[in-house]
Amino acid sequence: MADQSDWKVRPFQRPKNPQDWPLTPQCESGYLATSNSGWRTLWPQILDNCNSCGLCFVYCPDGAIAKGENDFPYVLADWCKGCGLCAKECPKDAIRMNEDDQK
């Protein structure tokens, strides 16, 4: 086992506004695998009635939602495992879970 005295831990400070979160959390951490999509059976589709509130971005456990143009969210294919938390947390029902082959 590696000597734990060399490990550096950064304190986590939760941003107050969704706009203050990094564009993609996995880019900031540096500790995640290169892909998480191997067992996905459902794919989130973000619909046009999205109001860009950022809740999908905040609640995604894998950092698979990123902010695009005008802060409109989009799904990072390599990171999404299809759990559906983004769709469940969306207050506008603007995320539909489709079969993986219907991206």
Buried (B, 14 or more C-beta within 10 A) or exposed (E): EEEEEEEEEEEEEEEEEBEEBBEBBBEEEEEEEEEBBEEBEBBBBBEEEBEBBBBBBBBBEBBBBBBEEEEEBEBBBBBBBBBEBBBEBBEEEBBBBEEBEEE
